[in-house]
């Protein structure tokens, strides 16, 4: 709350209080102002002057919206101040601190100037929420008298720095110990109130009071100090253009119930942040709370988001660098039923996304159902975008220091009239906007000629003008010539590399700079003031801001790396940084190295630094490589460390830092695993007791990496040796030693299956299961999930060996185990639903159709309950379960129930496909295929034909894009469509459907006969029958010949005597009958 904005208001019905919410706009009480158009007077208590004003908006005096806006149209009033941020409670938490400042009767004295009272208190978010009121419970002893708080009506109530309400009444029955306030959200719901705010310089944005400690507030509405500040996406200087389709998709996603995650990724400068800002503003106008958590926000601060009861949008920028923070946030949100949408912005959507998903089951529930989109380039004409940007920057530059002295409008007019050649670098929104800003600055403040031959983009040109501001302000603060400008620029680069320091750490930050380590405190303080003057920040936790946008900072760092005339600030910093700072430094440097205009030397230098400072940089390089668009310099460095380093501990740390599953780092992962084994082998030879287990675990890791690379035989060799070593140490009765052996045996079983040793795989997983069963009996919370996974593998091994009945018992045991755990901890319910689903499928595969409905029904019931609580995470699993339920119910003749289940599954899949286009198309097709069968069973043949026709259309499109994945499904749907068409008597129309089905299945059977040959038999049989029905006996005979040959081949493999197959004899009889019938020519 700002004393300079506190005012007193006198209306026709007496005095009141007020607060400036815009340069000329006062918020006060409706029952003080009375009505729109009324005249009031306003003055600042304790200061001279009284000013006339007019009510431009008024709520209902004494009503829910008892507030008013007064425009100070007095010519003597001097507009001052920026827009006030609004706030609202978004949880049901109690004890929220609040304060107000006004002119109550309590402190007024006859013949004395009007006095003020600053009150503090607490607000419980749930008090009088039905009637849309906040109740401020005042600190201190309540005053006496009939109306001590008269005159306080209209005073603004603040929670922190957020204007949260306006005092309206001293309620009866509370002995003057509490005051009621109209919540700000009530006022902001009124479109006319918002319009008056916007018209007179106020801001309609409303933030969550309980979220303010973790929020990184937008600079929108504030004045930039340097030209680069105008480019900040969240300052929104340039009007928002285009992206209609993306906004529509985001709004549809926001309308869905429950928690959801959307990952929006694309190159820097593409417009991700600006799109998120616009989306957030639209939602805020609809009453949503919008929060952009600070990158430094701790997990306990993030936990408040899980308590929100208002619809809330959480925007996480640079998400690829905030995995641990995101894991904590998503874990908190995973089982909440309120509508919270998390929008992640990142430059890439690669391995870091998989790493996030692997951080826990609760997180995976959300990431598995997340919408993932790459933001395309903006399509509008570059020249139009350029023109809009030039005009917007010309207007904004007038408000900057020194701005009024330049003829910005005239320069903008000249630029917009001039012919402009678009270059490839103009392809991103930011590049076009930087070009517009640079052109304006060059037109009014020409810079020195650039170095000859130096490649220069719009970033360089903006940095030239930025440098002019650095120098000018440094002189004003007396820093030049005592310090060199390059030394000061190093501090700007360091803030970009490491992040701006917290307020208490400024001196430690500055003394790490070359040229500042020996400076006195007053000089360091002057540098801090200089940085704060250049890049002020609304974040009260940090001392100053950073050079923005990122592409400018990256270009600055890249230029400094190329400067051979002085020592690199980067290399000076490296010995003094920790893991988090190293991660930030490498991210900026890697992105600078990716800029082709800077040449290869930046990348080469970065690789050298990572190798030379491997102890500091190698582990962070593993993390950064999965988050940046061009990780080549980091991958080269890590490969060199793996091959050249003799530091076993460093290699171990790097191996542990690698994600379990990785594409970007797959080569490095294999290199490190190969490098670690011989080093541990030598260590184990020297000290077996200490290093044998470490060698075994290194061999297991090597097996995993070899398997990921497709080297299955080599993977088997490594895991076999590892398990042999673990057997030697497993004589110890300790749980860890036995658990490690079980882990190794499970891996051995999987590798044996990969290489076709199925009996041996069964023996390995059986031993692993026995160990885990024993360990689970002692510590179920540690080993139960491992045992359930081992039982699933055991069942699969038994099924592979055609021991189908035996394969049921492990699945049933897994179900019993997980059921017991789920009764104690609901977090196990998704795993129980999966196990029940697998058990039902196994029953069906064994022909035990009557047994299958019970487990699949229970699985669906669990998923229904989970989806009610958290639809985004569990809707896909529910739809899959309903699809399986329909098939199983159909197998036992419960056709009406089956139809109901598949109808619901189709509806769910279609809804998910609409919200995530391209993700669930095959699921929709599968549901339509099964729905068609259910409709046929119910005699609804026309609807069945419509459903199967749509399934074919979808699957044909999918097969055109990815034939390997979808050809079999397309053939199946074509077959069923052919059967339905031919059943209507249109055999001729069905022929091409069966013909296409047969052609697809021939290709599939040739590639993988054991999987598709029987489907080909059925396809040929249906095709032959259709040919007969259509009177095409020649085609029928040809099809029967192919069918007989194929059945003989199958019989030779599966039976002792081919001629004993009765289907062959039957086919030959049909063939003979067809040949005996006269042809069309003979009949004629």
LUMVEX-953218 format. One record per residue (C-alpha): x, y, z. Coordinates in pm, whole numbers, plus 50000, padded with zeros to 5 digits. Layout:
N
XYZ...
// end
This chain:
1084
500005000050000501355033949896500775064550117500895087449813497795070149675495665073249991492945099849951489855112850127486615116349930483645139050001480405130749824476825142949852476205118450138479245126650345482945118450376484715086550289488085072450198489625062449866492705050449684494295059549350494105029949113495245048948804496905082448722493525100548752491255073248887490125068749251488425038149397485945046449673482605035349818479375034549621477375048949911479815078049932479785085749557476055076749522475625076249143477405078448812477855114748701477845128949053480475154649149482815147449441485885163449591489125145549664492155155449870495295139450006495265140250388498105160550529498905176350195497615207950031495065208549750491475198149692490405184649354487125180449174486145146749037483275129448859481875094848931482405074448612481175041148750479075033149053477805000649196474714997049413475065016749738474824991150017474724962649763477184935249670479144959149447479104989149684482045007449525482685035549278485325049549044485985087049043487785104448757489875134048873489115157448583490285188148774492915205648556495055212048864495475175048937498865161648828498555125248711500985102648889501695066248958501225033648773498275009948772497564991649098497614953449097494384936749211494074905149415491594878949532491684849049762491914816149575491944791249865489924786150182492924793450401492514813350719494584840750879495534860050564497174892950664495524924450534495604962150589493704993750501494325031250528491675058050550490075086650739487695071551001485755092451255487745075551530490835097351471489185130251374489345160051612487485193551593489425222051433492265198751338493385186450993491795154350870493745125551021494335090450891494345055851047496275026050916494624993851025495874958051011494034925551054493334890750930491034877650662489554842450653488804834450291485664814750378483954842050586480704853950420481714839050086478074831750002477274868750011480464879249827482034897850119485454898050282485564902750660488604920750795489094910351158490944939651310494064936751523494004953451864491184961852102487984973551929487115010451979484075023952165481435047852037478445045651808480285048551475484055049151514484645036351158482425061750982484445078550708486475046850641484055035150370485905033550039489295025950191491245000049993492004966750159495414952850068496834918150111500514924050059500804945849750497464934549603494314955849628491854929249741488734948149845487114981349940485664988250284481874990850279480394986850630481024982551002478744952051051476364949551344477004923851612480804924551593481404952951840483454972951588486074945051584485614937251214484894955150888483254941950572484734948050228483534943449873485964918749710487894931349411486784901049209483154912449239484054945949082486254930848813483424908248702481594939848585482494947348221481774984748266484074986148569486864969648369486224992848076486535024048295489735010348446491295003748107490105037247969491795056748248495075038248289494095011548540494774974448509491954948548520494304919648603493614901248928496164878649100495774852349370496564866349715497864833349847499994828849533501764862449545504834849449731505684825849448504434847049156506784863348908504694894048825504304906948472506054939648380503064948948167502054985048228505504994748359507955016748169511095000848027514415017348111516425004847815515424995747457515794958347524513144960747794510564968247526511124933847376510064914947691507164892847586505244898247909505504936147879503314931547568504344964047399503394951047054499694941947016498964904947005498484891946650497274858746511497404825246694493594822246681493724784546638496144779746926494074801747157490894782947070492584749847153493904763547482490514777447582488844744047505491474726747720490894751348003487174743347995487824706548078487344696348443490184686948676493924691648651495674691848314499094698248165499934713747827503504715147696504054742247436507524741047285509384757947003512524778346929513254810147123511464840446983508584820546836505984836947059505374810847331505524835047624503414861347449500774835247363500714823447725500414859447844497424865547616495804832647717496274841248085494764875748040491694860947874491224836048156491794863148418488924882948268486774851948329487714850948697490654826948681493694831048901496874831748691500314825848839503774824548682505864807748957509344821149013512114797448907513504800449260510204792349436510684764349689508554732749696506754743450012505764776149845504404757249544502224735349766499684763549802498674757749439497244724149537494884741849780493294765449527489524763949494489234789249211490034779548851493774785448823496284787148539499914780148627502384791148359505904777148391508334793848154511684777048070510114744748194512974723548059515254738548325512814733948615512294696348631512604692849010510254721949072507764707848822507934673148978507034687849317504204708649170502664680348966502954655849256500944680049471498324684549199497994648249090495104638649315493304672049339489854675849188489844713649135490424729048796494134737348776495764739448435499544739148406500934754448087504594746148033506724766847795509984751947667512294753747369512324716047328510094686747416512744659847428514444638847694513794663547976510074656747932510664619247974512864626348276510024646248432507574617648368509984593248534510124613648855507094595749000503864577648923501744607749020503704629748781503504603648506499714603048542499694639448434502454638848174501004607848006497784626647939499364660447868498814679247546502144684047370502344709647091505154724746891504344761346822504564767846447505914799546292503414827746285501904829345939500824866145902502724887245651506094897845793505634933445663502334937245853503974924146171506894947546116504614977746066502634970646382505874966146579507394998746449504315018546549504115002146893507795007646970507675043646850504895050647100506705032147383510075048747319508565082947389508025072647753511605061147807514355083247950515395106447667512445094347461510575127347413513655142947252513515119946950511095121946659509905085946696506605090146513508275105846210510895078346204508155051846221506345067745927509505067845716510265031645797506755019745721506845037045384510245023145289510564990545098511864963445328513594931345226512704901945446515584878845539515554842745665516314855046016513044874146009511124841446035510424843546411508194869546569511014881746792513394886146498510854908046317510204928246632513934932446704514464943846348511684969646385513154982346713516704983246573515545002146264513825028246480516845032346706519245034346410517045060646245517155083646548520435074546721522925060346468525645038646622529275034946518530095014846209530244977446289533534958446264534304949945904533214915145805531454908046134528124890146079525414910746248521774903446312519064923746481520344911946822523694928846760522064961246651519834962646959522834954647179524704984347026521965007547149521744989247480525464995247525524865032547482522435031547776524885011147985527565037147926525335067247985523985054548316527455043248429528725078648381525745092348572526635069748867530305079048857531465044248759533355056148452536255060248408537085044248746535895011048609536064999848249532874995048049533914958847965534094951548339530574964648386529344945048083530774913748245528334918648534525394919848290526674888448120527174871148456523594878448559522434863148230524664832948283523984825748649520674843348714520254875548907521424872149269519194875149573519394908349754521584895650036524054879349795524834909149570528324916149705529364879549675528034879549320529874911249216533224901949370533374871449142533684894948843537064902148689537934937748782535574940049081537074915449330539294942449485536804971349479535574988449798532004983449918530845017949808531995010649453530244976849459527104993849586527295018549298527494989549053524444973749218522515006549184523615008848819522344973648746519084980148929518605012248732519104993848403517054963048483514634969148770512634939248889509234934849048510544903649222511364915049574513584884649626516204894349367518424924949360517904933648994516714918548670518574904148373519064914148014516014902047823514904886147597517094855147614518304858147257519934891447338521644876947644522814846647446524204868947171526034890347428527604859447586528544845647245530264878247151532194878547478533364842647419534684853147077536574882847223540234872347225541524905147368540514897947728539904868747959536454853147929534124861748216532664826748171535924809248242536554832048539533214822048691533444784148641535694775348940533344793249180529914779749084527744751149206525514726949019522494749648966524594779048849526614755948622523354743348469522254778948398525664788648256525824758748024522274764547902523054800247796526414790847643524964760947451522264782647304524794809347214526904782647042523894772046837523794805846660525334799446319526274836046271528834832846552530684804446379532064772246531534494787846779531884793247049530944756247039534584745347039535334767647337532354754147529533474718247466536964726547591535624742447909533474711847985536454688447947538904710848136536434716448421534744682448411534364680248788532234712048781530564710648441530204674548325527234664448545525314696848470526114691148100524184658148119521094676948239521464705747994521984683147692518394670847722517004706347742518664726147465517954724947095521574719046986523504698847246526374688647014529164707547203528054691647530527754656647382531234659647232532604670047570530884641647756532134616047504535674629047553535344627047932534074591247905537014580447689539784601047848539034604448220540544580848476538374595748750536124566248841534054586749084533374613148818532324586448568530064570548830528424604148904527874610048533526414575248488523974581048775523044615148633521894600048304518134595348256516944559048256515614563947904517254588947671517524595147300519784625647305522294609847542522064573947420525534574347267527054591047573525214566647800526724536847620530184553047617530044559347991528774524448068531544508947856534114531548025533004523948379533174485948360536944482048299537704508248563535514490448821536964457148710540434469748799539194484249128537454451349215540654432349141542524454949384539814455849653537134428949593535214434849915534674471549837534134471349462532594437749356528994449649395529874482349221531304462548927528154441048916525874471348910528054487248640527604455448433523834457148479523914493248365526034483848064523524456447979520684481747983522554506047758523584478547516520004466147504518744501547434521194502947144519894469847003523024449947095521074421847262523724394647267526324418047415523714429947665523084393847770526804388047824527074418548051524034410648264525074374048297528434384348440526764409848667524334384248809527164359548868528984385849073525834394349269525354357549354528724357749528527634386849749524024375649798525064350250061524694379950294521244379150457520864416850422517904429950225519954452649992522194424249872519224401649794517274430149637520204437649408520324400949303516574401249230517044432849025519794415848827517764384148773514824403848638517114421448394518664388148300515194373848230514374402547997517674399047810517164361447775513704367547629515204392847385517584366047257515054337347244516164318247557512644315547698513094286047935516194302148086514304335248116511584317148311514124302448550515714336648613512454355048675511194326848896514224330749120513804368749122510144365149214510924341649502513444366249645511104395949606508204376449755510284370450066511514406450083507994419650038506764399250332509314417950545509014453050394506014456150161506344493750129509794489249972509394458949750505704453749667505744471949335508944454149232507294421049315504184430049114506384438448814508294405848854505044386148868503904402648547507184392748377506814357348514503314354848365504564367048027507394341448028504964313248104502604324647829505474325547579506194289147662502464281547602501924274047970498814295347959497064281148260500204284648472500514320948361497294329848544498584324048897501284351348894498794376948765496274366949031498984370349297499894404749166496234414849190495964402349550499194420049644498164453249491494654450749631496064448549984498364478149922495584498949767493424493850075496154510750279497334535950020495034547849736498074556849528498304519749433494834519749273496054526948916498514497748940495714475249072493474485448781496254476648536496814442648696493084434448688492934444948323495874421848239494264393048429490994396948238492844396947906494694365348005491424347948090490104356947744493254344647571492824311247748489174308647644488014312848004485414337747893483154333748196486014343248430487054375148250484124398948324484754400648701488314414848695487694438048399484524451748563486444458848884489224475448683486704497948507485004506648838488364517548981489144538448675485684554348686486364565849042489854578148953488594596648646485874613748850488584627149079491194634448814489844631148459492904643248270495094616148420492694586648415490264592248129492464573647874492784543448104489034543648163488314544347789490734515547723489164495548006485654501547870486794489847528488134457447676485024453647891482834455547580484804427947406484724405347711481024410547772480334403247407482224370247439479734358647704476624370547520475924401447733475464422347422473404451147559475934457347840478754454247587477094479947364476714504247655480394500247746481734505047393479394534747338480884551947643484424542847533483824557447186482454589547339485484593347568488014585947294486314610647061486334637947328490034631847396490784632147024489074665646987491114680547272494354664347150494104661346770496344634546624496894616246955493794594146994492764588246631493564551146642491754547746973488664563246814488934539246519489284509246749486234519946948484224525846630485204491246502484024474646822480954497146841479994485346493480044449346612477884457846914475374476246699475144446646463474444423246753471574446246850470154446146498471064482646431472694474846098472604509645942474334525046244476834496246247477704502845881478204540045953480544532446244482724507146058482924530245754484294558345971486754534046133488074524845786488414561545690490434569546002492624538745974493274544445603494594579445684496724565445967498124537645745499094562745478501184581145738502574550445913501884517445730503984495945965501904506646266498394506946117498144483845815496974454046023494224474746186493134488345847492934452945707490784441746001488334470645958488204465445580487344428845643484474437445875483214464645643483264439545356481234414745561478614441045644478374454045286478074418945142475394409745399473154436545244473324417944910475894441844761478584415344700480024434344402480544465144619482234444044886484784428144648487294457144642487164459145024488084422345062490694425244785492424454244964492264435145292493934404645132496694425544971497524442145304497584408845487499804392945223502404420345282502084416545657502344378345647505404380245429507134402745682505944384545998504174351945912503634338746265501634369846354499564374646038499224342345841495984331546009494454365945943495394361545577493554328045574490364344245699490754372545451491154348745156488204327745272485914358345294487164371144959486494337644790482954336244931482264371944816483494363144465481054333844461478204356144579479044381444307479144354244040482904359443985483794322143984487164327143815488304350244093486864326244352488854296744211492064317244216491444327444576490704291544680493954280044516495874305444725493884295445033494614258244989498344264344936498454286045248496564260545462498924233045348501934254145452500364260245793499414223545832502964212445758504154234046047501344227346293500184191446208501784157846126499944152645797498864181345579496124161845406494324155945736493224192345760489454190945694489384227545588491594219245293489254191445179486274214545214487944241745007488854216944735485234204944718484034240844668486674245844398485534214744214481914225544234482764259444086484664243843797481714220943714479394250843677479144265443322480834298843254478914328543117480134320842759478974284542778475554295142903475194319242614
// end
